[in-house]
């Protein structure tokens, strides 16, 4: 190891052989701010490590996925969801012989900008900001990486590689008709470096996007069953689930109902992963890419479900939408927490002196005197909150007896 470090920095190497269309760390387009790279970690490994050590990543622990933190200790949080996405992404990346570290990095970064209280929090924050550009959690994730995390003396943000930033921006495909009022972070980043918004992202970023689909569809089934929002018989109405459960019952005729749920989740994840690998390999065979550039210019996503599997996944999504996300108990909870977001946003917008000192200082430093700039900074503060912090902040602002308890 020491001889290797003396001869050539080890960040040029990966632990496993890579396909010709994989992103290589030694071919990275670099960072916005130049800095020396590590001798012992690739640039993508450093990106991953910076995300894991960020405050925004730690706060995902107490951010809602579907169930608010006080509803139980066994439900997924935004953090555990992110870790499951990263695990699936690494598995897919290794099987396809592409860069595991970059796929994992994009997976770990994809939800950093989510506000508290899941999609209800994003929806109400977007509603509050409708006259000043709106709010988008994908752009907020980019904003976390490029400006909100401040831990280094020579630059603001985490100074991610071009490939990581591209993956966060384009993991769902090319960005058409960028809205600079809504996509504030992206508009600013485009002035610093061209992310080539009209092309597709790397295969590693596409893997992270599919890993997200696989993870949340399956863990939402498990959490929904655990919460009693629907029954086991109900979920068997979904074709893919019924196929998996029928096979498990045949293989294990004496299996308990509890173990059957775990077996169902494992096998459903496995079925989706195998399908993505088969479909992706088919598309790669048709394209015959010779470089990462060929992936970006392919004209379609290379990492995808097969048409048959996509139909089954869409059926599962529709079930979860109607039976879980729109269940009255979930809607009641989200209605309550939405008012928390709306009321604290209004309080800070109407009187910026209610903001904590550090945020008032940022307001002064950045000259956020316009209504739009002030609203964006308030949104930064709220989006960074955990569920429980948002509840406490609401109490501090509106409960006259809070300090007397």
Secondary structure per residue as TSV (DSSP state, phi and psi in degrees):
chain	resnum	aa	ss	phi	psi
A	1	X	-	360.0	-44.4
A	2	X	H	-63.7	-39.0
A	3	X	H	-63.6	-39.9
A	4	X	H	-61.9	-44.0
A	5	X	H	-64.2	-32.5
A	6	X	H	-74.2	-37.1
A	7	X	H	-79.0	-42.9
A	8	X	S	-159.5	137.1
A	9	X	-	-56.2	133.2
A	10	X	G	-73.6	-7.0
A	11	X	G	-69.1	-8.2
A	12	X	G	-78.5	-5.8
A	13	X	-	-117.5	156.3
A	14	X	-	-121.3	157.9
A	15	X	S	-70.3	-26.0
A	16	X	S	-126.4	155.2
A	17	X	-	-64.7	145.1
A	18	X	-	-113.4	147.3
A	19	X	-	-66.9	159.6
A	20	X	T	-66.2	-21.3
A	21	X	T	-95.9	5.4
A	22	X	S	-80.5	155.3
A	23	X	-	-80.2	125.7
A	24	X	-	-101.2	137.9
A	25	X	G	-62.7	-32.7
A	26	X	G	-76.2	-7.6
A	27	X	G	-109.5	14.6
A	28	X	-	-61.1	147.5
A	29	X	-	-75.9	-2.7
A	30	X	-	93.0	-165.7
A	31	X	B	-118.0	161.3
A	32	X	S	-60.5	-46.9
A	33	X	S	-107.0	124.1
A	34	X	-	-66.8	138.8
A	35	X	-	-157.5	151.7
A	36	X	-	-66.6	141.4
A	37	X	-	-87.2	165.0
A	38	X	-	-75.3	149.5
A	39	X	S	-78.5	-19.9
A	40	X	S	-119.9	-5.7
A	41	X	S	-129.3	142.7
A	42	X	-	-70.3	165.1
A	43	X	H	-63.8	-31.7
A	44	X	H	-74.9	-32.1
A	45	X	H	-65.3	-38.7
A	46	X	H	-65.2	-40.3
A	47	X	H	-57.4	-48.2
A	48	X	H	-58.5	-46.4
A	49	X	H	-65.8	-36.7
A	50	X	H	-65.1	-37.3
A	51	X	H	-66.0	-46.6
A	52	X	H	-61.3	-33.6
A	53	X	T	-88.5	2.5
A	54	X	S	-80.8	154.1
A	55	X	H	-65.5	-37.4
A	56	X	H	-61.3	-37.7
A	57	X	H	-67.5	-43.2
A	58	X	H	-62.2	-37.0
A	59	X	H	-69.0	-15.9
A	60	X	G	-61.2	-20.4
A	61	X	G	-57.7	-36.5
A	62	X	G	-115.0	34.7
A	63	X	S	-112.7	138.7
A	64	X	B	-67.5	139.1
A	65	X	S	-92.7	-61.1
A	66	X	S	-130.1	-42.8
A	67	X	S	-101.8	133.8
A	68	X	-	-66.4	150.0
A	69	X	G	-53.9	-33.5
A	70	X	G	-77.1	-6.7
A	71	X	G	-82.4	-8.1
A	72	X	-	156.1	153.2
A	73	X	S	-85.9	-12.3
A	74	X	S	-97.6	-7.5
A	75	X	S	-78.2	153.6
A	76	X	-	-65.4	143.4
A	77	X	B	-108.5	175.5
A	78	X	H	-61.2	-31.3
A	79	X	H	-71.5	-50.0
A	80	X	H	-65.4	-34.2
A	81	X	H	-60.4	-46.0
A	82	X	H	-60.8	-41.2
A	83	X	H	-65.7	-37.1
A	84	X	H	-67.1	-38.5
A	85	X	H	-62.1	-44.6
A	86	X	H	-62.0	-38.2
A	87	X	H	-65.4	-44.9
A	88	X	H	-65.8	-39.1
A	89	X	H	-62.2	-42.8
A	90	X	H	-63.9	-40.2
A	91	X	H	-62.7	-45.6
A	92	X	H	-64.6	-42.7
A	93	X	H	-64.3	-41.2
A	94	X	H	-66.6	-41.7
A	95	X	H	-63.3	-32.0
A	96	X	T	-92.9	2.1
A	97	X	T	59.3	42.5
A	98	X	S	-118.1	-176.7
A	99	X	-	-76.2	105.8
A	100	X	H	-61.1	-40.0
A	101	X	H	-64.4	-41.3
A	102	X	H	-69.9	-42.0
A	103	X	H	-60.4	-43.4
A	104	X	H	-65.3	-39.8
A	105	X	H	-62.2	-46.8
A	106	X	H	-63.4	-39.1
A	107	X	H	-62.7	-42.7
A	108	X	H	-69.1	-25.7
A	109	X	H	-90.9	-15.8
A	110	X	T	-66.7	-23.2
A	111	X	T	-116.3	14.9
A	112	X	T	-61.3	-27.0
A	113	X	T	-91.9	2.2
A	114	X	-	-66.7	131.0
A	115	X	-	-74.2	175.7
A	116	X	S	-65.7	161.5
A	117	X	S	66.3	37.9
A	118	X	H	56.6	-148.3
A	119	X	H	-69.0	-23.3
A	120	X	H	-63.6	-39.1
A	121	X	H	-63.3	-41.6
A	122	X	H	-66.4	-42.7
A	123	X	H	-62.6	-43.8
A	124	X	H	-73.0	-34.1
A	125	X	H	-67.7	-38.5
A	126	X	H	-64.7	-39.3
A	127	X	H	-64.8	-44.0
A	128	X	H	-59.7	-33.3
A	129	X	T	-101.3	15.7
A	130	X	G	-58.3	-29.6
A	131	X	G	-91.7	-2.1
A	132	X	G	-128.6	29.2
A	133	X	T	112.4	-29.2
A	134	X	-	91.3	178.5
A	135	X	-	-134.0	134.5
A	136	X	-	-134.6	124.0
A	137	X	H	-67.8	-28.5
A	138	X	H	-64.7	-44.7
A	139	X	H	-68.3	-33.0
A	140	X	H	-66.1	-35.2
A	141	X	H	-61.0	-42.8
A	142	X	H	-64.3	-38.5
A	143	X	H	-63.3	-38.1
A	144	X	I	-59.0	-45.7
A	145	X	I	-70.6	-32.8
A	146	X	I	-101.6	-18.0
A	147	X	I	-146.8	-31.5
A	148	X	I	-79.2	-34.3
A	149	X	-	-78.7	123.3
A	150	X	-	-130.4	93.0
A	151	X	-	-131.3	-0.5
A	152	X	-	-122.0	143.9
A	153	X	S	-73.8	-22.9
A	154	X	S	-99.8	-7.1
A	155	X	-	-164.6	158.3
A	156	X	S	-93.3	159.4
A	157	X	S	80.2	-173.1
A	158	X	-	-102.0	0.2
A	159	X	-	52.5	56.6
A	160	X	-	-69.5	160.2
A	161	X	B	-68.4	160.5
A	162	X	H	-57.3	-40.1
A	163	X	H	-66.7	-37.9
A	164	X	H	-67.0	-45.4
A	165	X	H	-61.5	-42.4
A	166	X	H	-59.9	-41.7
A	167	X	H	-65.5	-40.6
A	168	X	H	-64.9	-38.4
A	169	X	H	-76.7	-41.7
A	170	X	H	-117.4	18.6
A	171	X	T	-63.1	-23.3
A	172	X	T	-96.3	6.5
A	173	X	S	123.7	178.5
A	174	X	-	-58.0	152.3
A	175	X	-	-98.8	112.8
A	176	X	-	-101.7	138.6
A	177	X	S	53.7	60.9
A	178	X	-	-55.6	133.8
A	179	X	-	-102.6	103.5
A	180	X	T	-65.9	-21.7
A	181	X	T	-74.9	-35.0
A	182	X	T	-88.1	-47.5
A	183	X	-	-94.1	65.7
A	184	X	H	-63.9	-47.1
A	185	X	H	-64.2	-41.5
A	186	X	H	-65.6	-42.9
A	187	X	H	-60.8	-41.8
A	188	X	H	-67.0	-40.0
A	189	X	H	-67.2	-36.7
A	190	X	H	-61.6	-26.9
A	191	X	H	-74.0	-20.5
A	192	X	H	-95.8	-34.6
A	193	X	S	-155.5	142.9
A	194	X	-	-82.2	112.5
A	195	X	-	-87.4	3.9
A	196	X	-	52.8	64.3
A	197	X	T	-65.3	-18.1
A	198	X	T	-86.3	-1.9
A	199	X	S	-107.0	168.5
A	200	X	-	-79.2	164.3
A	201	X	-	-83.5	176.8
A	202	X	-	-61.6	162.5
A	203	X	H	-64.6	-30.4
A	204	X	H	-65.1	-41.1
A	205	X	H	-68.1	-38.0
A	206	X	H	-63.7	-36.9
A	207	X	H	-61.5	-43.8
A	208	X	H	-60.1	-38.6
A	209	X	H	-65.2	-44.5
A	210	X	H	-69.9	-34.3
A	211	X	H	-62.1	-35.3
A	212	X	H	-61.8	-47.0
A	213	X	H	-58.7	-47.2
A	214	X	H	-62.9	-45.0
A	215	X	H	-65.8	-52.6
A	216	X	H	-72.6	-32.9
A	217	X	H	-63.9	-36.5
A	218	X	H	-82.0	-43.2
A	219	X	H	-73.4	-22.6
A	220	X	H	-70.7	-32.5
A	221	X	H	-62.2	-47.9
A	222	X	H	-63.5	-45.2
A	223	X	H	-67.2	-37.8
A	224	X	H	-64.6	-40.1
A	225	X	H	-64.3	-44.6
A	226	X	H	-61.6	-35.3
A	227	X	H	-81.9	-8.8
A	228	X	T	74.7	22.6
A	229	X	S	-74.8	-24.5
A	230	X	S	-153.6	161.8
A	231	X	-	-95.8	170.4
A	232	X	H	-63.5	-39.4
A	233	X	H	-63.8	-36.0
A	234	X	H	-61.9	-48.4
A	235	X	H	-68.9	-22.8
A	236	X	T	-71.1	-7.4
A	237	X	T	-67.6	-20.5
A	238	X	S	-80.2	127.2
A	239	X	H	-54.3	-51.6
A	240	X	H	-60.9	-43.9
A	241	X	H	-63.6	-43.6
A	242	X	H	-63.6	-39.1
A	243	X	H	-62.1	-44.3
A	244	X	H	-67.5	-44.5
A	245	X	H	-66.0	-41.2
A	246	X	H	-60.7	-41.5
A	247	X	H	-66.3	-39.6
A	248	X	H	-66.7	-41.2
A	249	X	H	-65.3	-34.8
A	250	X	H	-70.7	-38.5
A	251	X	H	-74.7	-36.6
A	252	X	-	-126.4	79.7
A	253	X	T	-63.2	-22.5
A	254	X	T	-104.8	16.5
A	255	X	-	-66.4	142.3
A	256	X	-	-76.3	161.1
A	257	X	H	-64.0	-35.9
A	258	X	H	-65.3	-47.2
A	259	X	H	-67.4	-30.0
A	260	X	H	-63.9	-36.5
A	261	X	H	-63.3	-47.1
A	262	X	H	-62.8	-41.8
A	263	X	H	-62.7	-40.9
A	264	X	H	-60.2	-46.6
A	265	X	H	-64.5	-46.1
A	266	X	H	-58.5	-48.5
A	267	X	H	-71.4	-32.0
A	268	X	H	-68.9	-43.0
A	269	X	H	-59.0	-45.9
A	270	X	H	-59.7	-42.2
A	271	X	H	-63.8	-41.0
A	272	X	H	-67.2	-43.6
A	273	X	H	-62.1	-46.6
A	274	X	H	-61.4	-38.5
A	275	X	H	-66.8	-44.2
A	276	X	H	-60.2	-43.4
A	277	X	H	-62.3	-44.7
A	278	X	H	-65.0	-44.6
A	279	X	H	-68.0	-40.0
A	280	X	H	-66.3	-43.0
A	281	X	H	-62.7	-35.6
A	282	X	H	-64.7	-45.0
A	283	X	H	-66.9	-37.2
A	284	X	H	-66.3	-37.7
A	285	X	H	-64.5	-39.3
A	286	X	H	-68.2	-39.4
A	287	X	H	-80.3	-36.0
A	288	X	-	53.4	55.0
A	289	X	-	-68.2	142.4
A	290	X	-	-112.8	1.1
A	291	X	S	-164.3	164.7
A	292	X	H	-59.0	-29.6
A	293	X	H	-62.7	-36.2
A	294	X	H	-63.1	-34.0
A	295	X	H	-65.9	-44.6
A	296	X	H	-64.9	-30.1
A	297	X	T	-101.6	14.6
A	298	X	S	-68.8	-23.0
A	299	X	S	87.4	-2.8
A	300	X	S	-160.2	163.8
A	301	X	-	-66.5	135.6
A	302	X	S	-86.3	-28.9
A	303	X	S	-99.6	115.8
A	304	X	-	-160.5	160.9
A	305	X	-	-74.6	153.9
A	306	X	-	-68.8	158.6
A	307	X	H	-54.5	-40.2
A	308	X	H	-65.6	-44.6
A	309	X	H	-69.2	-38.6
A	310	X	H	-59.3	-38.0
A	311	X	H	-62.5	-40.8
A	312	X	H	-70.0	-39.1
A	313	X	H	-66.1	-40.1
A	314	X	H	-63.2	-35.6
A	315	X	H	-64.8	-41.4
A	316	X	H	-64.5	-43.3
A	317	X	H	-58.6	-43.7
A	318	X	H	-63.2	-39.4
A	319	X	H	-62.3	-49.0
A	320	X	H	-63.9	-35.8
A	321	X	I	-62.6	-47.3
A	322	X	I	-80.8	-34.5
A	323	X	I	-98.4	-15.4
A	324	X	I	-121.9	-63.5
A	325	X	I	-64.8	-28.1
A	326	X	T	-105.0	12.0
A	327	X	-	-63.6	142.1
A	328	X	H	-61.1	-32.2
A	329	X	H	-69.0	-40.5
A	330	X	H	-65.5	-43.3
A	331	X	H	-64.1	-38.6
A	332	X	H	-62.1	-46.2
A	333	X	H	-61.8	-45.8
A	334	X	H	-67.1	-30.6
A	335	X	H	-64.9	-41.8
A	336	X	H	-65.8	-47.3
A	337	X	H	-72.6	-25.9
A	338	X	H	-62.4	-37.5
A	339	X	H	-65.2	-31.3
A	340	X	H	-62.4	-48.6
A	341	X	H	-61.1	-47.3
A	342	X	H	-61.5	-42.1
A	343	X	H	-74.9	-37.5
A	344	X	H	-73.3	-33.3
A	345	X	H	-61.4	-48.7
A	346	X	H	-60.6	-40.3
A	347	X	H	-61.8	-45.6
A	348	X	H	-71.0	-36.2
A	349	X	H	-66.6	-40.6
A	350	X	H	-75.1	-24.7
A	351	X	-	-151.6	95.8
A	352	X	G	-66.6	-15.3
A	353	X	G	-71.2	-9.0
A	354	X	G	-80.0	-14.9
A	355	X	S	-68.8	150.1
A	356	X	-	-56.6	154.8
A	357	X	H	-54.1	-42.9
A	358	X	H	-62.9	-33.0
A	359	X	H	-79.9	-31.6
A	360	X	H	-64.4	-36.7
A	361	X	H	-65.5	-41.6
A	362	X	H	-62.3	-37.5
A	363	X	H	-60.8	-42.1
A	364	X	H	-70.9	-44.3
A	365	X	H	-62.8	-39.6
A	366	X	T	-89.2	0.3
A	367	X	T	58.9	37.0
A	368	X	-	-78.8	66.4
A	369	X	-	-88.0	-26.6
A	370	X	S	-71.9	156.6
A	371	X	H	-59.1	-40.7
A	372	X	H	-67.0	-44.2
A	373	X	H	-66.9	-40.0
A	374	X	H	-64.7	-42.9
A	375	X	H	-62.4	-38.5
A	376	X	H	-65.5	-39.4
A	377	X	H	-69.0	-38.8
A	378	X	H	-62.8	-41.3
A	379	X	H	-63.4	-37.2
A	380	X	H	-58.8	-44.5
A	381	X	H	-64.7	-47.1
A	382	X	H	-68.1	-42.6
A	383	X	H	-63.4	-27.1
A	384	X	T	-80.6	-9.4
A	385	X	-	-72.0	147.9
A	386	X	-	-81.8	169.0
A	387	X	H	-56.6	-50.6
A	388	X	H	-69.3	-32.2
A	389	X	H	-67.6	-39.5
A	390	X	H	-61.8	-41.4
A	391	X	H	-62.9	-44.8
A	392	X	H	-67.5	-38.8
A	393	X	H	-63.9	-38.4
A	394	X	H	-63.4	-42.2
A	395	X	H	-64.5	-42.2
A	396	X	H	-63.0	-32.6
A	397	X	H	-82.1	-34.8
A	398	X	H	-120.3	-15.1
A	399	X	-	-94.3	109.6
A	400	X	T	-64.9	-19.4
A	401	X	T	-99.7	4.8
A	402	X	G	-57.9	-47.0
A	403	X	G	-73.4	-9.1
A	404	X	G	-98.9	-2.5
A	405	X	-	-76.7	360.0
